[in-house]
Amino acid sequence: NVSEMRDCIETIAERFDWQTLPGLSFPGSLEHLYPIYQVALINGAPEARQVAAKGLGDLVTLTAKPILEAHRTFAGPLIRVLGDRFDAFVKVAIIDTLRLLLEKVGPSLKQFFPQLQTAHVKCLSDTDAQVRSGSCATLGLLAGLNPRTDSLLTKLAKGASAPDADVRRSTLQALVTVQSKLTPMNAATQEAVSAALLEAIVAEDEEERVIAARGVALFLVAVPEKAPEMLGPVVVERVQHPNWIYRHGACCTLAGLCAEGGEAGYTHVREAVGDFQDALRKLLEDDKLPVQSAAVDLFLSIGQLPAAEPLPESLAALGTQVAKKHGKKVAPPGF
């Protein structure tokens, strides 16, 4: 019974504070445990598959790294089952275990990177939020381990325009997460990613706009030469746009650029916006609360940059007032 076996292993693990077990530190130590979980994972009922996946996760945690590297092939069955039509709780358990495996012996799983990427991209379309968020986090791990991420970024950029709102948000978040690894992108990938982000920055959904704005900021940190052509239409034409959604997307982008790009990001912002202080004042006084909130984030980010031009006393007071209104703490230094 896999449940009883897992209970026994957990009892022993607790005695060792979930550190590497002495019994799982020598060659062949997994030979009598792994096959039992593998059979349940491949042939068991959904509940047994879930227990098996979690049990394998326990083994990943408790096994010495060299021994685990020698048994890296057990990633294969996990990936195959992840692609099957099973309940979300099974998939979540598998995704968690694969992530543990990547965190501990990631480089040794290089042969599985293409399959892992494909399986987790597919999971971004799952109806369950935990499956989608778990896959998003794992794709970020994969991006950090695999320098060849152009094909992954292109797939995610395409999926960011999916008709389903939940899938769109999850895919967009995955795109930003992968991009945050600052892996180099070829010209075609840059075009696909920037187009997807600029489209999402004016989406009807507020969460999409916020995610996309951070994505634009991270993109420009990685590819600063694109700042003039991207910030022009995003900022200059939208900061005072009649449609508040455009103003919100633009303001989130400015705030993200100052937060993620530091002084270099602030320079991009100042170069893109002619009368920056006037623009900031208008955004802080905007009649839409989401725009005000994004303007506060911009205000606070600037306040933490030593090289930023000091704001006039009246503007600093306005920013502090609006920040308190939105429950955001103003740090002492800066302004």
N, C-alpha and C positions, 0 to 999 in steps of 0.2 A: 504494500500500500504506500503510494508516494507521499500521502499526507503524513502518515506515521513516520516515514523515513525523514521527511523534512523537519518534523517536530523534534526528532532525536538529534539531528544535526544542529538545530537552533539551540537546543538545551546545552550541548557541548560548546557551541560558539559563545554563548552568554558567559560561560565560565572563563573564557579567554578574552572577554570584552570585544568580541567580534574581530580579533586580530587573526593573523595567519595561524592556522592550526598546525602543530607539529606533524600530525598525521597526514597533512596535505602538503608536505614540503619535500617529498622525495619522489623519484621517478616511479611511475606506475600507481601512485597514490589515488588517482582518480578512476582507475580502471574498474573498480567495483561499485562506484556511485553514479558516475556519469551515464552508463548504459541504461540504468533503470529510469532515470529522468528522460532520456532520449526516447525510449519506447513509449512512455506516457505522453510525451510531447507530440509524437507523430501519430500514435494510434488511439490515444485516450479520449474520453469524453471531454467537453469543454472545461469542466471544473478541474479535471485531472491535468489537462494541458496548462491551465493557469498555475496550478501548484508546481508542476514540473518546471515551467519557465521561471517562477520565483525561486525554486530550489536551485536551479542552475545559477541564478543570480547570487544566491548564498555561496555557492561553490566558487564563483568568481571572486567574491570578497574574501573568502577564507583560504584560498589556495595561493601558494607561493608563485610569484610572477614567472620564474623560469618553467615551472611545471605547467602553468596555464598556457604559456606560449607554445609548449609542445602539444597541447590539446586544442589549439585554436580552431581546428576544423569543426568543433561542435557549434560554431557560429552558423554553419550551413543549414542544419535542421531548423534553427530558430528563424532564419530568414525565409525558408520555404513555408513554414507554418504562418508566418506573418502575412504572407501573400494570400493565404486561404481566407474563405468567408467564415470567420468566427466572430463571436461576440466581442464587444469592445474590451471587456475585462481581460480576455486572453491576450489581445493585441497589446494592451497597456503593459502587462507583465512581461511580454517578449521585448517590447521596446525598451523597458527599464533595464532588462538584463543585457541587451545588446549595448546599451549606453555604458553600463558598468564595464563591460568587456572592452569597449573602445577606450574608456578612460584608463584602464589598467594596462592593456597590452595592444593599444591601437595600431602602432606601426607593424606589428606581426600579422595583422589582419588585412594587409594590403591586397591580397588576392580576392578579398570579398568586397572591396570598396565599390565596384560597379553595381553589384547586387544590393548592397546596403543602400546605396544612393537611390536606386530604382524603387526599392520597397518602401523607403521612407517618403519619397516624393508622392508615391501612390497613396500613402496613408494621410497625406495632407487633405485628401478629398473625402476622408472618412466622416461619417455623421457625428462621431463622438469627439467632444472637445479635448479630452485627455489624450486621445490617440493623436490628434492633430498637433497639440502642443508638445507632446513627447517626441514626435517625429521632427518637429521644427528644431528642438534642442539638439537632437542627434545629428541632423544635417549640419548644424553649426560645428559640432565636433568633427565630423567628416571633413568639412572644409579646412579645418585647422591641420588635419593630418594629410590631406591630399592636395598638392599644389595645383592640380589640373581641375579647376572648378568652372571653367568657361561653359562647358555643356550643361552643368548643373544650374548655373546662373541664368542661362538662356531658357531652360525649362521653367524655372521659377518665374522669370519675367513674363513668359507666355501665360502661365497659370494664374498670374496676379489679376487677370481680367476675366476670371471664371464667372459664370452667371450667378452661382450661389454665394451669398454674402459671407457666410462663415468660411467657406473654402478660400474665397478671395482674401480675407483678412489673414488666415493662416498661411497662405502661400506668400503673401506680401511680407509677413513677419519672417518667414523662412528666408526670403530673398534678402531682407535687411540683415538677418542674423549671419547668413553665409557671407554677405558682403563685408560685414564688420570684421572679418578675419583679415581684411586688407590684402587679399590675394590679388596678384596682377591680373588684369583683364585685357583681352585683345580688343581691337577697335569695334568689331561686330558685336561683341558682348557688351561693351560700354554703351553702344547705341541702343541695344535691346533693354538693358537695365535702366538707363536714364529715361527712355520713353515710357516704360512701365511706371516708374516712380512719378514722373511728371503728370501722367494720367491720373494716378491715384491721389495725388495731392489736392485734387479738386473733386474728389468723390463725394457723394451725398453722405456717406457714412463717416462720422467724426473720427472713429477709431482708425479707419483706413487712412485718413488724412494725417493723423498724428504719426502713424507708423511710417508712411511714405515720406513725411517731412524729415524724420530722423534718417531715413534711407538716403535722401538727397544730400543731407549734411555729411553722412559717412562717405557717400560717393565722391563728393567734392574734396574731402580730406584725402582720399586715395588718389583722385585724379584732379588736382587743383587747376590744371590748365583748362578744364571744362567750365570753370566758374563763370567767366564772362557770358558765354552763350546760354548757360542754364539759368543763372540768376537774373539775367535780363528779363525774360518773359515771366519768371516765377515771382520776382520781387517788384521790379519797377512798375510793371503793368497791373499788379494785383494787390499791393499793399493798401491802395485806396480804391479798390474795385467796388462798384455798387453792390455786388453779390457778396454777402458776408462769408460765404463758404470759401471764396477765393482769398479774401483777406485773412481768414483763419489759416488756410494752407500756407500762405506766404509768411505769416507771422511765425507759425510753427517751424518753418524752414529756417528763418533767421535765428530763432532761439536755438534750434538744434545745431546750427553751424557754429554759433558762439560757444555752445556747451561742448560739442564734440571736437571742434577744430581749434579751440583756444584762440590765441592772438592772431594766428593766420586766418582762422574763420572770421574773426571780428573784422580783419582787414578786408576780406571779401565782401562782408556786409556793408561796410562803410563805402566801399567803391561802387557797390551796386545801387545803394540808396543815396540820392543826392542830398537832401536835407534830412539827415538821419534823425536828429533830435525832434524835428517836427513830426516825422513819421511815427516815431515811438510815442510821442504825446497823443497823437490821434488814435493810435492802436490801444493805448491805455484807457482812453475815453470812449472807446467803441461801445455802441449800444447792445452788442451781442456778447454775452458772458464768455463763451468759448474763446472769442478773439481777445477779450481782456485777459483771460487766464494765460493764453499763449504770450501776450505782451508782457505779462509779469515774469514769465520764464525768461524771456529775452532780457528784460530789465535786470533780473537777478544774475543771469549769466555774465552780463557786461560788468556788473559790480564786482565780480571775482577775477577780472582780468586786470593785472597791474598796469598794462600798457594802454588800457582803454582811456579815451578822453573823458575827463570828469564831466558829469552831467550838471546842468544848472540846478541850483537849489530847489527851484519850483518844480522842475521835472523829477528830481530825486524824491521830493516830498509826495508828488502825485503817485510815483511808482510804489513808494512805501505804503501809501494809503490803499491803493488798489490791491497790493499784495496781501495786506491784512484782511481786506474784504474777502479775498479768495482763500484765506486760511494758510497763506504761504509765509514762512519766516524770512525776514530780511537779515542777511548776515551783516555784521558791523563794518568790515572793511570794504573798500571800493569806492563808492559814490563820493 
